[in-house]
Amino acid sequence: METLICQSCGWPFTLTTAGTNRDKSVNKDYCRDCFKDGTFIDKSLNLHQLEMKLLEMAKVHEDISLEEARQLIKKLPELKRWRMDHI
């Protein structure tokens, strides 16, 4: 099964955990935790808030270490949702 990287949170996901477009089709750019029905679930989320959220997840969940969260945070500005190339 193809593994994709969410262009919002940076987390790996598969087509079964992909977000959806307005027409309910699969969106290969975003996971279902970030994107549903063609819109971001947390529209007010900013990059700093996401960084803090990932660090908190690393403290609570065993599936990501603090170091993995830090590495993921470094890559966030490169993701589609956070790139500043549209300005």
Backbone torsions as a table, in degrees:
resi	resn	phi	psi	omega
1	MET	NA	137.7	-178.0
2	GLU	-69.3	131.7	175.4
3	THR	-102.6	127.8	179.9
4	LEU	-112.7	165.4	177.0
5	ILE	-115.2	125.1	179.6
6	CYS	-63.1	129.4	-178.3
7	GLN	-84.2	13.5	172.5
8	SER	-116.4	-57.5	-175.6
9	CYS	-98.2	-13.2	178.9
10	GLY	82.1	0.8	-177.4
11	TRP	-80.5	140.9	176.3
12	PRO	-68.0	144.9	176.1
13	PHE	-150.5	167.4	177.9
14	THR	-117.2	175.2	179.7
15	LEU	-61.1	-27.2	178.6
16	THR	-75.0	-18.1	178.4
17	THR	-116.5	22.0	-179.2
18	ALA	-79.5	155.5	173.2
19	GLY	-70.9	175.8	-178.7
20	THR	-126.0	150.1	175.0
21	ASN	-85.1	175.2	179.4
22	ARG	-55.7	-36.7	-178.7
23	ASP	-84.7	13.1	178.9
24	LYS	72.4	5.6	175.6
25	SER	-73.5	161.6	-178.8
26	VAL	-71.6	137.0	174.5
27	ASN	-106.7	115.8	-176.5
28	LYS	-82.0	-1.5	179.5
29	ASP	-91.7	-28.8	-171.8
30	TYR	-131.8	146.5	177.4
31	CYS	-79.8	166.7	-177.5
32	ARG	-70.7	-16.8	176.8
33	ASP	-78.0	-17.4	-178.2
34	CYS	-109.7	-26.4	-168.6
35	PHE	-141.8	128.1	179.9
36	LYS	-147.3	134.4	177.2
37	ASP	55.2	36.8	174.5
38	GLY	82.7	12.5	-179.8
39	THR	-145.3	155.9	177.4
40	PHE	-70.8	139.0	-179.1
41	ILE	-65.5	-45.9	177.6
42	ASP	-110.2	88.4	-175.4
43	LYS	-66.3	-26.3	-177.0
44	SER	-89.7	-3.2	-179.8
45	LEU	-60.2	131.0	174.3
46	ASN	-112.3	170.7	-174.8
47	LEU	-59.9	-42.1	179.5
48	HIS	-63.0	-42.7	178.9
49	GLN	-62.7	-39.7	178.4
50	LEU	-64.7	-40.9	177.6
51	GLU	-58.9	-45.8	179.5
52	MET	-64.4	-39.2	179.0
53	LYS	-62.3	-44.0	179.3
54	LEU	-64.9	-39.3	177.6
55	LEU	-65.5	-39.6	176.9
56	GLU	-64.4	-41.3	178.1
57	MET	-59.6	-40.0	-179.0
58	ALA	-64.9	-31.0	179.3
59	LYS	-74.4	-28.8	-172.9
60	VAL	-99.8	-38.3	-173.8
61	HIS	-100.2	142.4	179.6
62	GLU	-81.2	-13.8	-175.9
63	ASP	-81.2	-3.4	174.8
64	ILE	-143.3	130.9	178.6
65	SER	-88.1	166.2	177.5
66	LEU	-61.0	-40.2	179.5
67	GLU	-66.5	-40.1	176.9
68	GLU	-63.1	-40.1	178.2
69	ALA	-63.4	-41.7	178.9
70	ARG	-63.1	-40.8	178.6
71	GLN	-65.7	-40.0	178.0
72	LEU	-63.6	-42.3	-179.9
73	ILE	-60.8	-38.6	179.1
74	LYS	-61.1	-30.0	-176.8
75	LYS	-89.1	-12.2	-175.9
76	LEU	-55.1	-43.6	-178.3
77	PRO	-61.8	-16.0	179.1
78	GLU	-84.9	-13.3	-176.3
79	LEU	-77.2	151.4	-174.2
80	LYS	-51.0	-44.7	-177.7
81	ARG	-64.6	-31.4	-171.3
82	TRP	-105.7	-8.1	179.0
83	ARG	-63.5	146.9	-178.5
84	MET	-103.6	19.4	-176.4
85	ASP	-77.5	-5.6	178.0
86	HIS	-88.8	-2.1	-178.9
87	ILE	-91.4	NA	NA
